[in-house]
Amino acid sequence: MKYRLLLDLEVVEFMTGLPRRDQLRLRRRLHEIREGPDRFADFQEPDPKGRLLDVHVCFGFAIYFWDDVADRHVKVLRIRRADG
């Protein structure tokens, strides 16, 4: 199933502040997540509304996303450094 990738504005702003190498690595991984979000959930954490978000850790970053199957969207709600 083809998904649409949606990024929260805070994610976009966070990524623009990263070195170019990290930006490119994260963009590639986001495209991979879009192609198969169920393959990239390392663990889950609830958001403030209680909805479980999938979290994928790669390249020292934690990517928080929600696989909205009904809308066929992968919604990336947060990216942060995995060690912080």
N, C-alpha and C positions, 0 to 999 in steps of 0.2 A: 504494500500500500504506500503510495507517495504522500508524504507529509509536507506541509508548509512550515518553515522555520521562522518563528517570531521571537525577537529579542527585546527585552525590557530596555528602556532608555538608559538606565543605570548600567546595564551590561555593556552597551555600546560605549558609554563614557569611560567605563573602567578599561575596556579593551584599547581605546585610543590612547590611553596613558601608558600602555605597555611598550616595551621595545618591539621593533618590527618583527623580529624572529618569533617572539611569543604570540604576537597577533596572528601571524600566519599559521602557527601550529594550532592555536585555538580555533581559528576559522576552519581548518581542515577537519578537526575533530567535531566541530558543530555540524558540518556537512555529513560526517559519518553518523552522528547521532540522528540527524534528520532521516537518513536512509534506514535506520533500524534502531529506534530508541530503546526497545526492549533488551538490546544487547549491551547497553552501557550503564545500567543501574548497578552501582557498587553497593549502595545502601539507600535507605529512605529516611527523610526527616520531615516532620510536619511544618507547614507554613503557619503564619499567625491565624489563619482561618481554620486550621486543623486539617487541611488537605495534605496528603502525603506527596512530597516531591521526591523524585528520583535524584540521586546525587552521583555524579561520576567524577572520579579524581584522576587527573592526568597532567603530566608536565608541571607538577607542583601547584595545580589549580583545582578547585572544587567547582563543578558546574551543576547548578540546581535547575532542574527542568521538570516540566509536567507534560506527559504524553496525553494530549486531549484527543482521544480516539474519535469521539463524536464529531468534532470539527476537523479532524485530520490535521492538527497542528501540533508541533513540538514547541512549547513555550519555554524559553530560557529566561528564568526570572532573576538569576543571580550568578555571578562568578566571583570567587574570592580566592585569595591565596590559601592553599590547603593547610599551611602551617600556622595560620593566624586566626 
